[in-house]
């Protein structure tokens, strides 16, 4: 989804070893944006985020993390500006390295199948390919995620949370195309 956002902006990622990440930079409206794709293992992604923030003297409040979430059905989106890692190892790492739970995260639901949950093969499930039905829905899902990320850059987080986190409304109807 972050790659799709960069593509929409016409930005390219470049590997930056000192940050343990691939980085793309540009402007959205009057906001300077840094996109970071950590090149560490997911459970060490906080190292990359911390290095980058320190280098550019950015604060955790400026961070917008996009993450998969097995606790949300495939295609669901949720925005939070504070909270626990909820068992997500990447978020645990970021919170440990930032020493705070106060940063914005866009959670993108990938669902969870009970057989993987019971067998302990959750990592295999998260890294597996999408089903045929999910693949059909994936372009729309990514498009909605890109729209939400854009709103998180240009609008107040609470306004975006109120629009995205509605339970009974189709999310696509609330978001710009």
ROSE-4610 file (N, C-alpha, C; in Angstrom, 1 decimal, always signed):
// ROSE-4610
residu = [X/X/X/X/X/X/X/X/X/X/X/X/X/X/X/X/X/X/X/X/X/X/X/X/X/X/X/X/X/X/X/X/X/X/X/X/X/X/X/X/X/X/X/X/X/X/X/X/X/X/X/X/X/X/X/X/X/X/X/X/X/X/X/X/X/X/X/X/X/X/X/X/X/X/X/X/X/X/X/X/X/X/X/X/X/X/X/X/X/X/X/X/X/X/X/X/X/X/X/X/X/X/X/X/X/X/X/X/X/X/X/X/X/X/X/X/X/X/X/X/X/X/X/X/X/X/X/X/X/X/X/X/X/X/X/X/X/X/X/X/X/X/X/X/X/X/X/X/X/X/X/X/X/X/X/X/X/X/X/X/X/X/X/X/X/X/X/X/X/X/X/X/X/X/X/X/X/X/X/X/X/X/X/X/X/X/X/X/X/X/X/X/X/X/X/X/X/X/X/X/X/X/X/X/X/X/X/X/X/X/X/X/X/X/X/X/X/X/X/X/X/X/X/X/X/X/X/X/X/X/X/X/X/X/X/X/X/X/X/X/X/X/X/X/X/X/X/X/X/X/X/X/X/X/X/X/X/X/X/X/X/X/X/X/X/X/X/X/X/X/X/X/X/X/X/X/X/X/X/X/X/X/X/X/X/X/X/X/X/X/X/X/X/X/X/X/X/X/X/X/X/X/X/X/X/X/X/X/X/X/X/X/X/X/X/X/X/X/X/X/X/X/X/X/X/X/X/X/X/X/X/X/X/X/X/X/X/X/X/X/X/X/X/X/X/X/X/X/X/X/X/X/X/X/X/X/X/X/X/X/X/X/X/X/X/X/X/X/X/X/X/X/X/X/X/X/X/X/X/X/X/X/X/X/X/X/X/X/X/X/X/X/X/X/X/X/X/X/X/X/X/X/X/X/X/X/X/X/X/X/X/X/X/X/X/X/X/X/X/X/X/X/X/X/X/X/X/X/X/X/X/X/X/X/X/X/X/X/X/X/X/X/X/X/X/X/X/X/X/X/X/X/X/X/X/X/X/X/X/X/X/X/X/X/X/X/X/X/X/X/X/X/X/X/X/X/X/X/X/X/X/X/X/X/X/X/X/X/X/X/X/X/X/X/X/X/X/X/X/X/X/X/X/X/X/X/X/X/X/X/X/X/X/X/X/X/X/X/X/X/X/X/X/X/X/X/X/X/X/X/X]
num = [1/1/1/2/2/2/3/3/3/4/4/4/5/5/5/6/6/6/7/7/7/8/8/8/9/9/9/10/10/10/11/11/11/12/12/12/13/13/13/14/14/14/15/15/15/16/16/16/17/17/17/18/18/18/19/19/19/20/20/20/21/21/21/22/22/22/23/23/23/24/24/24/25/25/25/26/26/26/27/27/27/28/28/28/29/29/29/30/30/30/31/31/31/32/32/32/33/33/33/34/34/34/35/35/35/36/36/36/37/37/37/38/38/38/39/39/39/40/40/40/41/41/41/42/42/42/43/43/43/44/44/44/45/45/45/46/46/46/47/47/47/48/48/48/49/49/49/50/50/50/51/51/51/52/52/52/53/53/53/54/54/54/55/55/55/56/56/56/57/57/57/58/58/58/59/59/59/60/60/60/61/61/61/62/62/62/63/63/63/64/64/64/65/65/65/66/66/66/67/67/67/68/68/68/69/69/69/70/70/70/71/71/71/72/72/72/73/73/73/74/74/74/75/75/75/76/76/76/77/77/77/78/78/78/79/79/79/80/80/80/81/81/81/82/82/82/83/83/83/84/84/84/85/85/85/86/86/86/87/87/87/88/88/88/89/89/89/90/90/90/91/91/91/92/92/92/93/93/93/94/94/94/95/95/95/96/96/96/97/97/97/98/98/98/99/99/99/100/100/100/101/101/101/102/102/102/103/103/103/104/104/104/105/105/105/106/106/106/107/107/107/108/108/108/109/109/109/110/110/110/111/111/111/112/112/112/113/113/113/114/114/114/115/115/115/116/116/116/117/117/117/118/118/118/119/119/119/120/120/120/121/121/121/122/122/122/123/123/123/124/124/124/125/125/125/126/126/126/127/127/127/128/128/128/129/129/129/130/130/130/131/131/131/132/132/132/133/133/133/134/134/134/135/135/135/136/136/136/137/137/137/138/138/138/139/139/139/140/140/140/141/141/141/142/142/142/143/143/143/144/144/144/145/145/145/146/146/146/147/147/147/148/148/148/149/149/149/150/150/150/151/151/151/152/152/152/153/153/153/154/154/154/155/155/155/156/156/156/157/157/157/158/158/158/159/159/159/160/160/160/161/161/161/162/162/162/163/163/163/164/164/164/165/165/165/166/166/166/167/167/167/168/168/168/169/169/169/170/170/170/171/171/171/172/172/172/173/173/173/174/174/174/175/175/175/176/176/176/177/177/177]
x = [+0.8/+0.0/+0.9/+2.0/+2.9/+3.5/+3.8/+4.4/+3.4/+2.1/+1.0/+0.9/+1.0/+1.0/+2.1/+3.3/+4.5/+4.3/+3.8/+3.6/+2.6/+1.5/+0.5/+1.2/+2.1/+2.8/+3.9/+4.3/+5.4/+6.8/+6.8/+8.0/+8.7/+10.0/+10.7/+11.4/+11.5/+12.2/+13.7/+14.6/+16.0/+16.4/+17.3/+17.8/+18.8/+18.6/+19.4/+19.9/+21.1/+21.6/+21.7/+22.0/+22.2/+20.9/+19.8/+18.5/+17.8/+18.6/+18.1/+16.7/+16.6/+15.3/+15.4/+14.3/+14.2/+13.3/+13.7/+13.0/+12.6/+11.4/+10.9/+10.5/+10.8/+10.4/+9.7/+8.9/+8.2/+7.3/+6.4/+5.5/+4.1/+3.2/+1.7/+1.2/+0.5/+0.1/+1.3/+1.3/+2.5/+3.2/+3.0/+3.6/+4.8/+5.9/+7.1/+6.8/+6.9/+6.6/+7.8/+8.0/+9.1/+8.4/+8.5/+8.0/+9.2/+9.0/+10.0/+9.5/+10.3/+10.0/+11.2/+11.1/+12.2/+12.7/+14.0/+14.5/+15.0/+14.6/+14.9/+13.8/+14.0/+12.9/+11.8/+10.5/+9.4/+9.5/+9.9/+10.0/+11.2/+11.9/+13.0/+12.8/+11.6/+11.4/+11.5/+11.3/+11.5/+12.9/+13.9/+15.3/+15.4/+14.8/+14.8/+14.0/+12.9/+12.0/+12.8/+13.4/+14.1/+15.3/+16.1/+17.3/+16.8/+15.7/+15.3/+14.8/+14.0/+13.5/+14.6/+15.6/+16.7/+17.5/+17.8/+18.6/+17.9/+16.6/+15.9/+15.2/+15.5/+14.9/+13.4/+12.8/+11.3/+10.8/+9.6/+9.0/+8.0/+7.8/+6.9/+5.5/+5.1/+3.8/+3.6/+4.8/+4.7/+4.6/+4.7/+4.8/+3.3/+3.2/+2.0/+2.5/+2.1/+2.5/+1.3/+1.7/+0.7/+1.0/+0.1/+0.3/-0.8/-0.5/-1.5/-2.1/-3.3/-3.9/-4.8/-4.4/-5.2/-6.5/-6.6/-7.8/-8.9/-8.7/-9.7/-10.0/-11.2/-11.6/-10.8/-10.6/-10.0/-10.7/-10.0/-10.6/-11.0/-11.0/-11.4/-10.2/-10.5/-9.5/-9.8/-8.8/-9.0/-7.8/-8.1/-7.1/-7.1/-5.9/-5.7/-4.6/-4.7/-3.6/-2.8/-3.3/-2.6/-3.1/-2.3/-2.8/-1.7/-2.1/-1.1/-0.8/+0.2/+0.6/-0.3/-1.2/-2.1/-1.5/-0.3/+0.3/+1.1/+1.0/+1.8/+3.2/+4.1/+5.5/+6.2/+5.8/+6.3/+5.9/+4.7/+4.3/+4.9/+5.1/+5.9/+7.2/+7.9/+9.3/+9.2/+8.3/+8.2/+8.0/+7.0/+6.7/+7.9/+8.7/+9.8/+10.9/+11.2/+12.2/+11.8/+10.5/+10.0/+9.7/+9.6/+9.2/+7.9/+7.0/+5.6/+4.6/+3.4/+2.3/+1.5/+2.0/+1.4/+2.0/+1.5/+1.7/+0.6/+0.3/-0.8/-0.5/-1.5/-1.3/-2.6/-2.4/-3.5/-3.4/-4.4/-4.4/-5.3/-4.7/-5.4/-5.6/-6.9/-7.3/-7.0/-6.4/-6.1/-6.9/-7.6/-8.3/-7.4/-8.0/-7.3/-8.1/-7.5/-8.3/-8.0/-9.1/-8.9/-8.0/-7.8/-6.9/-5.4/-5.0/-3.7/-3.5/-4.6/-4.5/-4.3/-5.0/-4.9/-3.6/-3.1/-1.9/-0.6/-0.7/+0.5/+1.3/+0.7/+1.4/+1.0/+0.8/+0.3/+1.3/+2.6/+3.6/+3.4/+3.2/+3.0/+1.8/+0.7/-0.5/-0.3/+0.3/+0.5/+1.3/+2.3/+3.2/+2.6/+1.5/+1.0/+0.3/+0.0/-0.7/-2.2/-2.8/-4.2/-5.0/-6.3/-7.2/-7.6/-8.2/-8.7/-9.7/-10.6/-11.6/-10.9/-9.9/-9.2/-8.4/-7.8/-7.1/-8.0/-9.3/-10.2/-10.5/-10.5/-10.8/-9.6/-8.4/-7.2/-7.0/-7.2/-7.0/-7.9/-9.1/-10.0/-9.5/-9.1/-8.6/-7.4/-6.4/-5.2/-5.6/-6.5/-6.9/-7.5/-8.3/-8.9/-7.8/-6.9/-5.8/-4.9/-4.7/-4.0/-4.7/-6.1/-6.9/-6.9/-6.9/-6.8/-5.5/-4.4/-3.1/-3.0/-3.5/-3.5/-4.2/-5.4/-6.1/-5.4/-4.6/-3.9/-2.7/-2.4/-1.3/-1.9/-3.1/-3.7/-4.8/-5.3/-6.4/-6.1/-6.9/-6.7/-7.0/-6.2/-6.3/-7.7/-8.3/-9.6/-10.7/-10.6/-11.6/-11.5/-10.3/-10.1/-10.5/-10.2/-10.6/-12.1/-12.8/-14.3/-14.9/-14.3/-14.8/-14.4/-13.2/-12.8/-13.3/-13.4/-13.7/-15.2/-16.0/-17.5/-17.7/-18.6/-18.9/-20.0/-21.0/-22.1/-22.2/-21.1/-21.1/-20.0/-20.2/-19.2/-18.1/-16.8/-15.7/-15.5/-15.7/-15.4/-16.3/-17.5/-18.4/-17.9/-17.1/-16.6/-15.3/-14.7/-13.3/-13.3/-12.4/-12.3/-11.7/-12.1/-11.5/-10.2]
y = [-1.2/+0.0/+1.2/+1.3/+2.4/+2.6/+1.5/+1.5/+2.1/+1.8/+2.3/+3.8/+4.3/+5.7/+6.4/+5.9/+6.5/+6.5/+5.4/+5.4/+6.5/+6.6/+7.7/+9.1/+9.3/+10.6/+10.7/+9.6/+9.7/+9.6/+9.1/+9.0/+7.6/+7.6/+6.3/+6.1/+4.8/+4.4/+4.2/+4.6/+4.4/+3.7/+2.7/+2.1/+3.0/+3.1/+3.9/+3.1/+2.5/+1.5/+2.1/+3.4/+4.0/+4.0/+3.9/+3.9/+2.5/+1.5/+0.2/+0.2/+1.0/+1.1/+1.6/+1.4/+2.1/+3.3/+4.5/+5.7/+6.4/+7.1/+7.9/+9.2/+10.4/+11.7/+12.5/+13.4/+14.3/+15.2/+15.9/+16.8/+16.5/+16.5/+16.4/+17.7/+18.5/+19.8/+20.6/+21.1/+21.8/+20.9/+19.6/+18.7/+18.0/+18.0/+17.2/+15.8/+14.8/+13.4/+12.6/+11.7/+10.7/+9.4/+8.6/+7.2/+6.3/+5.4/+4.5/+3.0/+2.2/+0.8/+0.1/-0.2/-0.9/-2.1/-2.3/-3.5/-4.5/-4.3/-5.2/-6.3/-7.3/-8.2/-7.4/-7.8/-7.0/-6.7/-7.7/-7.5/-6.7/-6.1/-5.2/-3.8/-3.6/-2.4/-1.1/-1.2/+0.0/+0.6/-0.3/+0.2/+1.2/+0.8/+1.7/+3.0/+2.9/+4.0/+5.0/+4.5/+5.3/+6.0/+5.3/+5.8/+7.0/+6.8/+7.8/+9.0/+8.8/+10.0/+10.8/+10.1/+10.7/+11.5/+10.9/+11.6/+12.9/+12.8/+14.0/+14.8/+14.5/+15.2/+15.3/+14.2/+14.1/+13.5/+13.8/+13.3/+12.1/+11.2/+10.1/+10.6/+11.8/+12.3/+12.5/+12.6/+12.8/+11.5/+10.4/+9.1/+8.6/+8.0/+7.3/+5.9/+4.9/+3.5/+2.8/+2.1/+1.3/-0.1/-0.9/-2.3/-3.2/-4.5/-5.5/-5.8/-6.4/-6.7/-7.9/-9.0/-10.3/-10.2/-9.2/-9.1/-8.3/-7.8/-7.2/-8.1/-8.1/-8.9/-8.3/-9.1/-8.7/-7.5/-6.4/-5.2/-4.2/-4.5/-3.5/-2.6/-1.3/-0.3/+0.3/+0.5/+1.2/+2.2/+3.3/+4.3/+4.5/+4.5/+4.8/+5.8/+6.6/+7.5/+7.2/+6.2/+5.7/+4.3/+3.5/+2.1/+1.1/+0.0/-1.1/-1.7/-2.6/-3.2/-4.3/-4.8/-5.8/-7.1/-7.4/-8.7/-8.6/-7.4/-7.3/-7.0/-7.9/-7.7/-6.5/-6.0/-4.8/-3.6/-3.5/-2.4/-2.5/-3.7/-3.9/-3.2/-3.5/-3.0/-1.5/-1.0/+0.5/+1.1/+0.6/+1.2/+1.1/+0.0/-0.1/+0.9/+1.1/+2.0/+3.5/+3.7/+5.1/+5.4/+4.4/+4.5/+5.3/+4.9/+5.5/+4.7/+4.8/+4.2/+5.3/+6.6/+7.7/+8.0/+7.3/+7.6/+7.0/+7.5/+7.1/+5.9/+5.0/+3.8/+3.5/+3.1/+2.7/+1.1/+0.5/-1.0/-1.5/-2.3/-2.9/-4.4/-4.7/-6.0/-7.1/-8.1/-9.3/-10.5/-10.4/-11.5/-12.6/-13.6/-14.7/-16.0/-17.0/-18.3/-19.1/-19.7/-20.4/-21.5/-22.2/-23.3/-22.8/-21.6/-21.1/-20.7/-20.1/-19.7/-20.9/-22.0/-23.1/-23.9/-23.9/-24.7/-23.9/-22.6/-21.9/-21.4/-21.5/-21.2/-19.8/-18.9/-17.5/-16.8/-16.9/-16.2/-16.7/-18.0/-18.5/-18.0/-17.8/-17.3/-15.8/-15.0/-13.6/-13.4/-14.3/-14.2/-14.9/-15.6/-16.4/-15.4/-16.0/-15.2/-15.1/-14.1/-13.9/-14.9/-15.1/-16.0/-15.4/-16.2/-15.6/-14.5/-14.7/-13.6/-12.4/-12.6/-11.4/-10.7/-11.4/-10.8/-9.9/-10.3/-9.5/-8.2/-8.2/-7.1/-6.2/-6.8/-6.1/-4.7/-4.5/-3.2/-2.1/-2.4/-1.5/-1.3/-2.3/-2.2/-1.3/-1.5/-0.7/+0.7/+0.9/+2.3/+3.0/+2.3/+2.9/+3.2/+2.3/+2.6/+3.8/+3.9/+5.1/+6.4/+6.3/+7.5/+7.9/+6.9/+7.1/+7.7/+7.2/+7.7/+9.1/+9.4/+10.8/+11.7/+11.3/+12.1/+12.2/+11.2/+11.3/+12.3/+12.6/+13.6/+15.0/+15.1/+16.5/+16.9/+16.0/+16.3/+16.0/+16.5/+16.2/+14.7/+14.0/+12.6/+12.2/+13.0/+12.7/+12.7/+13.6/+13.6/+12.4/+11.9/+10.7/+9.5/+9.5/+8.3/+8.2/+9.3/+9.3/+8.8/+9.1/+8.7/+7.2/+6.8/+5.5/+4.4/+4.7/+3.7/+3.5/+4.1/+3.8/+2.4/+1.8/+0.3/+0.0/+0.8/+0.4/+1.1/+1.7/+2.4/+1.8/+1.6/+1.2/+2.2/+1.8/+2.7/+3.4/+2.8/+3.4/+4.6/+4.6/+5.7/+7.0/+6.8/+7.8/+8.4/+7.8/+8.2/+8.8/+9.7/+10.3/+9.2/+9.3/+8.3/+8.9]
z = [+0.0/+0.0/+0.0/+0.8/+0.8/-0.6/-1.2/-2.6/-3.5/-3.4/-4.3/-4.0/-2.8/-2.5/-3.2/-3.1/-3.7/-5.2/-5.8/-7.2/-7.7/-6.9/-7.2/-7.2/-6.3/-6.2/-7.2/-7.9/-8.8/-8.1/-6.9/-6.1/-6.3/-6.2/-6.2/-4.9/-4.5/-3.3/-3.6/-2.7/-2.8/-1.5/-1.6/-0.4/+0.3/+1.6/+2.5/+3.6/+3.5/+4.4/+5.8/+5.9/+7.3/+8.0/+7.3/+8.0/+8.0/+7.4/+7.3/+6.6/+5.5/+4.9/+3.4/+2.7/+1.4/+1.7/+1.1/+1.4/+0.1/+0.2/-0.9/-0.2/-0.8/-0.3/-1.3/-0.8/-1.7/-0.9/-1.6/-0.9/-1.3/-0.3/-0.6/+0.0/-0.9/-0.5/+0.0/+1.2/+1.8/+2.8/+2.8/+3.7/+3.1/+3.7/+3.3/+3.8/+3.0/+3.4/+3.1/+4.1/+4.1/+4.2/+3.1/+3.2/+3.5/+4.4/+4.9/+4.8/+4.1/+4.1/+4.8/+6.1/+6.8/+6.0/+6.0/+5.4/+6.4/+7.6/+8.7/+8.7/+9.6/+9.9/+10.5/+10.3/+10.8/+12.3/+13.1/+14.5/+14.9/+14.0/+14.3/+13.6/+13.0/+12.2/+13.0/+14.3/+15.2/+15.1/+14.8/+14.6/+13.5/+12.4/+11.2/+11.4/+12.0/+12.3/+13.3/+14.3/+15.3/+14.6/+13.8/+13.1/+12.2/+11.5/+10.6/+11.3/+12.3/+13.1/+13.7/+14.3/+14.9/+13.9/+12.7/+11.7/+11.2/+11.0/+10.5/+11.6/+12.8/+14.0/+13.9/+13.6/+13.6/+14.9/+15.2/+16.4/+16.1/+17.1/+16.9/+16.5/+16.9/+16.6/+15.1/+14.4/+12.9/+12.1/+12.8/+12.2/+11.9/+10.7/+10.2/+9.8/+10.6/+10.3/+9.6/+8.5/+7.8/+8.1/+8.6/+9.0/+8.6/+8.4/+8.2/+9.6/+9.6/+10.9/+10.7/+11.4/+11.3/+12.1/+13.0/+13.8/+13.1/+11.9/+11.1/+9.9/+9.5/+8.3/+7.1/+6.1/+4.9/+4.3/+4.1/+3.5/+4.4/+5.7/+6.7/+7.0/+7.3/+7.7/+9.0/+9.8/+11.1/+11.3/+11.9/+12.2/+13.7/+14.3/+15.7/+15.9/+16.9/+17.2/+18.4/+19.1/+20.3/+20.6/+21.2/+21.6/+21.7/+22.1/+22.2/+20.9/+20.9/+19.6/+19.2/+20.2/+19.9/+19.4/+19.9/+19.5/+18.1/+17.5/+16.2/+16.5/+16.1/+16.4/+15.8/+14.6/+14.1/+14.9/+15.3/+16.2/+17.6/+18.1/+19.4/+19.3/+18.1/+17.9/+17.8/+17.0/+16.9/+18.2/+19.0/+20.3/+21.2/+21.2/+22.1/+21.7/+20.4/+20.0/+20.1/+19.9/+20.1/+21.5/+22.4/+23.8/+24.0/+23.1/+23.2/+22.4/+22.8/+22.0/+21.2/+21.3/+20.7/+19.3/+18.3/+16.9/+16.2/+15.0/+14.2/+13.4/+13.4/+12.7/+11.8/+10.6/+9.7/+9.6/+10.2/+10.2/+9.1/+8.3/+7.1/+7.3/+7.4/+7.7/+6.7/+7.1/+6.2/+6.7/+7.8/+8.4/+8.9/+9.5/+10.0/+9.9/+9.4/+9.3/+10.6/+11.2/+12.4/+12.4/+11.3/+11.2/+11.4/+10.9/+11.1/+12.6/+13.2/+14.5/+15.5/+15.2/+16.1/+15.9/+14.6/+14.4/+14.7/+15.0/+15.3/+14.1/+12.9/+11.7/+11.2/+12.1/+11.8/+10.9/+11.1/+10.3/+8.8/+8.7/+7.3/+6.7/+7.4/+6.9/+6.5/+7.3/+7.0/+5.8/+5.6/+4.4/+3.2/+3.3/+2.2/+1.2/+0.0/-1.0/-0.7/-1.3/-1.1/-1.8/-1.4/-2.1/-3.4/-4.2/-5.5/-5.2/-4.3/-4.0/-3.4/-2.5/-2.0/-3.1/-4.0/-5.1/-6.0/-6.1/-6.8/-6.1/-4.8/-4.0/-3.6/-3.9/-3.5/-4.1/-5.4/-5.9/-5.2/-4.9/-4.3/-2.8/-2.2/-0.8/-0.7/-1.6/-1.7/-2.0/-2.9/-3.3/-2.0/-1.3/-0.1/+0.9/+1.1/+2.0/+1.6/+0.3/-0.2/+0.1/-0.1/+0.2/+1.7/+2.5/+4.0/+4.3/+3.8/+4.1/+3.6/+2.5/+2.0/+3.0/+3.5/+4.4/+5.7/+6.2/+7.4/+7.3/+6.1/+5.8/+5.8/+5.2/+4.9/+5.9/+6.7/+7.6/+9.0/+9.9/+11.4/+11.6/+12.4/+12.6/+13.1/+14.0/+14.6/+13.5/+12.6/+11.5/+10.7/+10.3/+9.5/+10.3/+11.6/+12.4/+12.4/+12.6/+12.6/+11.3/+10.2/+8.9/+8.6/+9.0/+8.6/+9.6/+10.8/+11.9/+12.0/+11.2/+11.2/+11.0/+11.8/+11.7/+10.6/+10.5/+9.7/+8.3/+7.9/+6.6/+5.7/+4.5/+3.6/+3.6/+3.8/+3.9/+2.6/+1.5/+0.2/+0.0/+0.5/+0.3/+1.1/+2.1/+3.0/+2.5/+1.5/+1.2/-0.3/-0.5/-1.9/-2.8/-4.0/-5.0/-5.6]
